Amino acid sequence: MNFLEAVPAIRRIETNRDALFAIDVVGDVSPADAENLFGLLEAAYALHPRIDVLIRLTDSESVDWANIKQDTLRQGMADAMEHVVRCAVIGEPSWASLVAGVFPKTLPFEVRRFDLDDEEAAWQWLGARPTD
């Protein structure tokens, strides 16, 4: 296995807000990456029943939805629908294909997309900043 293939596609971004879950998505998202993400989100929900989410897509290419356990996807979606208040997505418009088919067309939380060069506006909208 190539070292670069072993690098997780989803990485936490430390922030100055406890109730903000922020991640970088880099490259292809494997089933193991998705399982890890849902685990991290469950921990965030346990600490804060209502959270905001920031997703920064960097060279994101695909998500292997077919090989992620259906129970995991269903539970992850149900948890997000219950706990997420706002979601900022930073990156190209093609990000929609990363979540298409997993979430319903109408969401109970607000989602805003920001271009990569507009990242600062996303952080301001969520009232936070990265700390690392």
N, CA and C atoms as a LAMMPS dump frame, in Angstrom:
ITEM: TIMESTEP
0
ITEM: NUMBER OF ATOMS
396
ITEM: BOX BOUNDS ff ff ff
-5.0000000000000000e+02 5.0000000000000000e+02
-5.0000000000000000e+02 5.0000000000000000e+02
-5.0000000000000000e+02 5.0000000000000000e+02
ITEM: ATOMS id mol type element x y z
1 1 1 N 0.834 -1.19 0
2 1 2 C 0 0 0
3 1 3 C 0.874 1.248 0
4 2 1 N 0.533 2.177 -0.823
5 2 2 C 1.218 3.456 -0.915
6 2 3 C 0.891 4.301 0.321
7 3 1 N 1.885 4.984 0.876
8 3 2 C 1.673 5.826 2.057
9 3 3 C 0.549 6.827 1.839
10 4 1 N 0.483 7.451 0.658
11 4 2 C -0.555 8.446 0.398
12 4 3 C -1.951 7.831 0.415
13 5 1 N -2.065 6.565 0.045
14 5 2 C -3.37 5.896 0.079
15 5 3 C -3.838 5.667 1.508
16 6 1 N -2.918 5.642 2.455
17 6 2 C -3.262 5.389 3.849
18 6 3 C -3.669 6.666 4.585
19 7 1 N -3.466 7.811 4.003
20 7 2 C -3.801 9.075 4.655
21 7 3 C -5.319 9.232 4.681
22 8 1 N -5.901 9.504 5.856
23 8 2 C -7.352 9.669 5.922
24 8 3 C -7.83 10.833 5.048
25 9 1 N -8.955 10.636 4.391
26 9 2 C -9.515 11.681 3.531
27 9 3 C -10.268 12.728 4.343
28 10 1 N -10.645 12.381 5.571
29 10 2 C -11.406 13.307 6.424
30 10 3 C -10.564 13.631 7.641
31 11 1 N -10.334 14.933 7.851
32 11 2 C -9.482 15.381 8.96
33 11 3 C -10.181 16.484 9.739
34 12 1 N -10.125 16.402 11.062
35 12 2 C -10.726 17.413 11.929
36 12 3 C -9.969 18.729 11.802
37 13 1 N -10.698 19.83 11.87
38 13 2 C -10.114 21.17 11.945
39 13 3 C -10.442 21.689 13.341
40 14 1 N -9.42 22.005 14.108
41 14 2 C -9.646 22.566 15.45
42 14 3 C -10.161 23.998 15.295
43 15 1 N -11.145 24.356 16.138
44 15 2 C -11.744 25.692 16.061
45 15 3 C -11.833 26.316 17.448
46 16 1 N -12.252 27.564 17.473
47 16 2 C -12.418 28.269 18.742
48 16 3 C -13.84 28.125 19.298
49 17 1 N -14.663 27.278 18.692
50 17 2 C -16.05 27.063 19.133
51 17 3 C -16.282 25.599 19.437
52 18 1 N -16.705 25.307 20.664
53 18 2 C -16.936 23.919 21.075
54 18 3 C -18.06 23.258 20.281
55 19 1 N -19.121 23.997 19.959
56 19 2 C -20.287 23.408 19.292
57 19 3 C -20.2 23.524 17.771
58 20 1 N -18.968 23.556 17.254
59 20 2 C -18.745 23.553 15.806
60 20 3 C -17.881 22.347 15.465
61 21 1 N -18.364 21.533 14.551
62 21 2 C -17.632 20.367 14.07
63 21 3 C -17.114 20.721 12.686
64 22 1 N -15.8 20.854 12.54
65 22 2 C -15.209 21.284 11.27
66 22 3 C -14.254 20.211 10.756
67 23 1 N -14.359 19.956 9.434
68 23 2 C -13.497 18.939 8.823
69 23 3 C -12.995 19.401 7.463
70 24 1 N -11.876 18.823 7.074
71 24 2 C -11.317 18.909 5.728
72 24 3 C -11.603 17.576 5.056
73 25 1 N -12.081 17.613 3.818
74 25 2 C -12.242 16.394 3.035
75 25 3 C -11.274 16.505 1.866
76 26 1 N -10.293 15.594 1.825
77 26 2 C -9.245 15.646 0.82
78 26 3 C -9.21 14.33 0.056
79 27 1 N -9.482 14.376 -1.231
80 27 2 C -9.398 13.175 -2.051
81 27 3 C -10.631 12.304 -1.954
82 28 1 N -10.452 11.019 -2.225
83 28 2 C -11.539 10.052 -2.212
84 28 3 C -11.874 9.634 -0.784
85 29 1 N -13.165 9.543 -0.491
86 29 2 C -13.618 9.124 0.833
87 29 3 C -13.949 7.634 0.783
88 30 1 N -13.217 6.865 1.584
89 30 2 C -13.412 5.415 1.637
90 30 3 C -14.483 5.074 2.681
91 31 1 N -14.967 3.836 2.675
92 31 2 C -15.9 3.419 3.726
93 31 3 C -15.304 3.599 5.129
94 32 1 N -14.02 3.338 5.293
95 32 2 C -13.379 3.518 6.606
96 32 3 C -13.391 4.992 7.022
97 33 1 N -13.165 5.89 6.062
98 33 2 C -13.225 7.324 6.356
99 33 3 C -14.626 7.722 6.809
100 34 1 N -15.639 7.21 6.118
101 34 2 C -17.027 7.54 6.455
102 34 3 C -17.383 7.007 7.845
103 35 1 N -16.974 5.78 8.147
104 35 2 C -17.235 5.201 9.475
105 35 3 C -16.587 6.067 10.556
106 36 1 N -15.35 6.498 10.307
107 36 2 C -14.647 7.351 11.246
108 36 3 C -15.389 8.681 11.423
109 37 1 N -15.839 9.273 10.317
110 37 2 C -16.565 10.544 10.377
111 37 3 C -17.816 10.408 11.229
112 38 1 N -18.611 9.36 10.997
113 38 2 C -19.837 9.184 11.771
114 38 3 C -19.526 8.988 13.254
115 39 1 N -18.439 8.325 13.57
116 39 2 C -18.03 8.158 14.962
117 39 3 C -17.655 9.48 15.605
118 40 1 N -16.909 10.297 14.876
119 40 2 C -16.537 11.619 15.385
120 40 3 C -17.777 12.489 15.602
121 41 1 N -18.72 12.411 14.669
122 41 2 C -19.96 13.189 14.806
123 41 3 C -20.76 12.725 16.022
124 42 1 N -20.847 11.403 16.249
125 42 2 C -21.56 10.894 17.415
126 42 3 C -20.963 11.456 18.706
127 43 1 N -19.643 11.521 18.772
128 43 2 C -18.981 12.085 19.948
129 43 3 C -19.321 13.568 20.088
130 44 1 N -19.344 14.292 18.979
131 44 2 C -19.689 15.723 19.021
132 44 3 C -21.125 15.92 19.498
133 45 1 N -22.062 15.072 19.018
134 45 2 C -23.462 15.181 19.447
135 45 3 C -23.609 14.883 20.931
136 46 1 N -22.801 13.953 21.451
137 46 2 C -22.876 13.606 22.873
138 46 3 C -22.477 14.798 23.735
139 47 1 N -21.527 15.585 23.258
140 47 2 C -21.071 16.766 24.002
141 47 3 C -21.992 17.965 23.811
142 48 1 N -22.55 18.103 22.609
143 48 2 C -23.387 19.252 22.248
144 48 3 C -24.571 18.762 21.424
145 49 1 N -25.769 18.726 22
146 49 2 C -26.928 18.192 21.274
147 49 3 C -27.257 18.951 19.983
148 50 1 N -26.86 20.21 19.88
149 50 2 C -27.089 21.001 18.667
150 50 3 C -25.747 21.577 18.242
151 51 1 N -25.321 21.25 17.016
152 51 2 C -24.018 21.714 16.541
153 51 3 C -24.134 22.334 15.151
154 52 1 N -23.149 23.142 14.832
155 52 2 C -22.946 23.615 13.467
156 52 3 C -21.828 22.765 12.873
157 53 1 N -21.821 22.664 11.542
158 53 2 C -20.824 21.849 10.849
159 53 3 C -20.192 22.68 9.74
160 54 1 N -18.883 22.576 9.592
161 54 2 C -18.165 23.198 8.486
162 54 3 C -17.414 22.093 7.757
163 55 1 N -17.621 22.021 6.446
164 55 2 C -16.947 21.015 5.614
165 55 3 C -16.146 21.752 4.553
166 56 1 N -14.837 21.58 4.586
167 56 2 C -13.97 22.188 3.575
168 56 3 C -13.528 21.085 2.622
169 57 1 N -13.97 21.211 1.369
170 57 2 C -13.659 20.208 0.35
171 57 3 C -12.42 20.633 -0.422
172 58 1 N -11.376 19.837 -0.305
173 58 2 C -10.124 20.119 -0.984
174 58 3 C -9.809 18.941 -1.889
175 59 1 N -9.899 19.14 -3.177
176 59 2 C -9.637 18.062 -4.127
177 59 3 C -10.498 16.83 -3.844
178 60 1 N -11.72 17.068 -3.367
179 60 2 C -12.601 15.933 -3.119
180 60 3 C -13.044 15.365 -4.455
181 61 1 N -13.017 14.072 -4.552
182 61 2 C -13.314 13.434 -5.829
183 61 3 C -14.537 12.543 -5.755
184 62 1 N -14.584 11.655 -4.785
185 62 2 C -15.712 10.742 -4.741
186 62 3 C -15.907 10.2 -3.338
187 63 1 N -17.095 9.661 -3.135
188 63 2 C -17.417 8.963 -1.896
189 63 3 C -17.914 7.586 -2.3
190 64 1 N -17.387 6.56 -1.662
191 64 2 C -17.746 5.184 -1.983
192 64 3 C -18.988 4.776 -1.183
193 65 1 N -20.149 5.418 -1.483
194 65 2 C -21.388 5.163 -0.733
195 65 3 C -21.789 3.694 -0.777
196 66 1 N -21.59 3.032 -1.902
197 66 2 C -22.058 1.651 -2.082
198 66 3 C -21.439 0.691 -1.077
199 67 1 N -20.22 0.97 -0.629
200 67 2 C -19.543 0.051 0.284
201 67 3 C -19.6 0.48 1.747
202 68 1 N -20.361 1.535 2.037
203 68 2 C -20.578 1.939 3.423
204 68 3 C -21.823 1.196 3.912
205 69 1 N -21.757 0.62 5.099
206 69 2 C -22.889 -0.135 5.634
207 69 3 C -24.152 0.727 5.627
208 70 1 N -25.253 0.175 5.122
209 70 2 C -26.517 0.914 5.031
210 70 3 C -27.014 1.364 6.402
211 71 1 N -26.839 0.525 7.432
212 71 2 C -27.249 0.919 8.788
213 71 3 C -26.46 2.127 9.266
214 72 1 N -25.184 2.161 8.933
215 72 2 C -24.33 3.288 9.313
216 72 3 C -24.81 4.56 8.624
217 73 1 N -25.103 4.461 7.338
218 73 2 C -25.6 5.635 6.605
219 73 3 C -26.932 6.123 7.163
220 74 1 N -27.852 5.202 7.399
221 74 2 C -29.165 5.589 7.927
222 74 3 C -29.035 6.275 9.275
223 75 1 N -28.215 5.688 10.153
224 75 2 C -28.044 6.268 11.487
225 75 3 C -27.333 7.618 11.404
226 76 1 N -26.312 7.725 10.557
227 76 2 C -25.602 8.99 10.386
228 76 3 C -26.518 10.089 9.886
229 77 1 N -27.379 9.759 8.933
230 77 2 C -28.325 10.729 8.393
231 77 3 C -29.339 11.132 9.46
232 78 1 N -29.888 10.163 10.171
233 78 2 C -30.874 10.465 11.214
234 78 3 C -30.265 11.352 12.299
235 79 1 N -29.039 11.05 12.699
236 79 2 C -28.367 11.856 13.719
237 79 3 C -28.145 13.285 13.236
238 80 1 N -27.688 13.443 11.998
239 80 2 C -27.463 14.791 11.451
240 80 3 C -28.772 15.57 11.412
241 81 1 N -29.849 14.916 10.992
242 81 2 C -31.143 15.591 10.901
243 81 3 C -31.601 16.076 12.279
244 82 1 N -31.211 15.359 13.325
245 82 2 C -31.623 15.706 14.684
246 82 3 C -30.72 16.76 15.329
247 83 1 N -29.429 16.728 15.031
248 83 2 C -28.47 17.523 15.8
249 83 3 C -27.884 18.744 15.082
250 84 1 N -27.829 18.746 13.755
251 84 2 C -27.168 19.835 13.035
252 84 3 C -28.104 21.033 12.913
253 85 1 N -27.565 22.229 13.177
254 85 2 C -28.314 23.482 13.071
255 85 3 C -27.992 24.164 11.745
256 86 1 N -26.695 24.355 11.484
257 86 2 C -26.25 24.987 10.237
258 86 3 C -25.05 24.222 9.71
259 87 1 N -24.916 24.229 8.378
260 87 2 C -23.789 23.545 7.743
261 87 3 C -23.217 24.445 6.66
262 88 1 N -21.945 24.759 6.77
263 88 2 C -21.237 25.532 5.748
264 88 3 C -20.364 24.563 4.962
265 89 1 N -20.497 24.599 3.637
266 89 2 C -19.688 23.747 2.766
267 89 3 C -18.81 24.659 1.923
268 90 1 N -17.506 24.489 2.048
269 90 2 C -16.542 25.31 1.318
270 90 3 C -15.957 24.457 0.206
271 91 1 N -16.105 24.907 -1.03
272 91 2 C -15.541 24.156 -2.141
273 91 3 C -16.355 24.308 -3.4
274 92 1 N -15.998 23.519 -4.383
275 92 2 C -16.633 23.595 -5.691
276 92 3 C -18.075 23.112 -5.648
277 93 1 N -18.915 23.595 -6.575
278 93 2 C -20.316 23.166 -6.611
279 93 3 C -20.49 21.657 -6.774
280 94 1 N -19.476 20.973 -7.268
281 94 2 C -19.591 19.527 -7.454
282 94 3 C -19.732 18.787 -6.124
283 95 1 N -19.578 19.499 -5
284 95 2 C -19.714 18.856 -3.692
285 95 3 C -21.069 18.186 -3.527
286 96 1 N -22.068 18.717 -4.214
287 96 2 C -23.42 18.155 -4.065
288 96 3 C -23.434 16.664 -4.405
289 97 1 N -22.603 16.254 -5.352
290 97 2 C -22.574 14.84 -5.732
291 97 3 C -22.036 13.973 -4.601
292 98 1 N -21.292 14.572 -3.677
293 98 2 C -20.745 13.81 -2.557
294 98 3 C -21.838 13.39 -1.574
295 99 1 N -22.92 14.165 -1.49
296 99 2 C -23.968 13.842 -0.532
297 99 3 C -25.286 13.461 -1.203
298 100 1 N -25.339 13.551 -2.531
299 100 2 C -26.565 13.202 -3.251
300 100 3 C -26.939 11.754 -2.971
301 101 1 N -28.202 11.521 -2.756
302 101 2 C -28.676 10.172 -2.526
303 101 3 C -28.603 9.721 -1.084
304 102 1 N -27.929 10.474 -0.234
305 102 2 C -27.844 10.102 1.175
306 102 3 C -28.84 10.909 1.994
307 103 1 N -28.873 12.212 1.759
308 103 2 C -29.787 13.072 2.493
309 103 3 C -31.014 13.378 1.65
310 104 1 N -32.158 13.606 2.303
311 104 2 C -33.351 13.982 1.547
312 104 3 C -33.167 15.349 0.89
313 105 1 N -34.007 15.658 -0.077
314 105 2 C -33.902 16.93 -0.807
315 105 3 C -34.116 18.12 0.12
316 106 1 N -35.028 17.989 1.097
317 106 2 C -35.304 19.059 2.049
318 106 3 C -34.68 18.698 3.387
319 107 1 N -33.858 19.6 3.907
320 107 2 C -33.163 19.347 5.165
321 107 3 C -33.73 20.238 6.273
322 108 1 N -33.725 19.749 7.516
323 108 2 C -34.215 20.56 8.632
324 108 3 C -33.155 21.518 9.181
325 109 1 N -32.051 21.66 8.478
326 109 2 C -31.021 22.601 8.896
327 109 3 C -30.586 23.424 7.688
328 110 1 N -29.995 24.571 7.981
329 110 2 C -29.58 25.486 6.92
330 110 3 C -28.216 25.077 6.375
331 111 1 N -28.114 25.029 5.049
332 111 2 C -26.858 24.698 4.381
333 111 3 C -26.497 25.847 3.456
334 112 1 N -25.265 26.31 3.563
335 112 2 C -24.758 27.34 2.642
336 112 3 C -23.456 26.857 2.029
337 113 1 N -23.305 27.119 0.732
338 113 2 C -22.078 26.77 0.029
339 113 3 C -21.248 28.027 -0.181
340 114 1 N -19.967 27.916 0.045
341 114 2 C -19.023 29.011 -0.137
342 114 3 C -17.923 28.552 -1.08
343 115 1 N -17.493 29.423 -1.981
344 115 2 C -16.36 29.114 -2.845
345 115 3 C -15.091 29.055 -2.003
346 116 1 N -14.059 28.367 -2.513
347 116 2 C -12.793 28.264 -1.782
348 116 3 C -12.22 29.629 -1.427
349 117 1 N -12.363 30.597 -2.338
350 117 2 C -11.81 31.929 -2.049
351 117 3 C -12.721 32.743 -1.125
352 118 1 N -13.828 32.156 -0.689
353 118 2 C -14.767 32.812 0.216
354 118 3 C -14.8 32.116 1.581
355 119 1 N -13.756 31.368 1.882
356 119 2 C -13.733 30.587 3.122
357 119 3 C -13.945 31.446 4.36
358 120 1 N -13.352 32.626 4.388
359 120 2 C -13.492 33.507 5.549
360 120 3 C -14.965 33.815 5.835
361 121 1 N -15.771 33.997 4.797
362 121 2 C -17.2 34.269 4.971
363 121 3 C -17.907 33.085 5.63
364 122 1 N -17.489 31.866 5.301
365 122 2 C -18.085 30.679 5.914
366 122 3 C -17.805 30.662 7.418
367 123 1 N -16.562 30.922 7.776
368 123 2 C -16.204 30.954 9.19
369 123 3 C -16.974 32.061 9.91
370 124 1 N -17.101 33.219 9.283
371 124 2 C -17.84 34.325 9.91
372 124 3 C -19.308 33.949 10.09
373 125 1 N -19.905 33.297 9.084
374 125 2 C -21.309 32.899 9.173
375 125 3 C -21.541 31.985 10.39
376 126 1 N -20.562 31.155 10.695
377 126 2 C -20.674 30.242 11.838
378 126 3 C -20.114 30.835 13.12
379 127 1 N -19.604 32.052 13.062
380 127 2 C -19.089 32.726 14.254
381 127 3 C -17.896 32.025 14.861
382 128 1 N -16.979 31.581 13.997
383 128 2 C -15.833 30.817 14.491
384 128 3 C -14.619 31.081 13.613
385 129 1 N -13.502 30.454 14.045
386 129 2 C -12.279 30.504 13.259
387 129 3 C -11.467 29.259 13.573
388 130 1 N -10.632 28.839 12.613
389 130 2 C -9.767 27.688 12.901
390 130 3 C -8.681 28.106 13.884
391 131 1 N -8.231 27.175 14.691
392 131 2 C -7.192 27.502 15.688
393 131 3 C -5.874 26.786 15.415
394 132 1 N -5.833 25.885 14.412
395 132 2 C -4.554 25.184 14.19
396 132 3 C -3.772 25.804 13.068
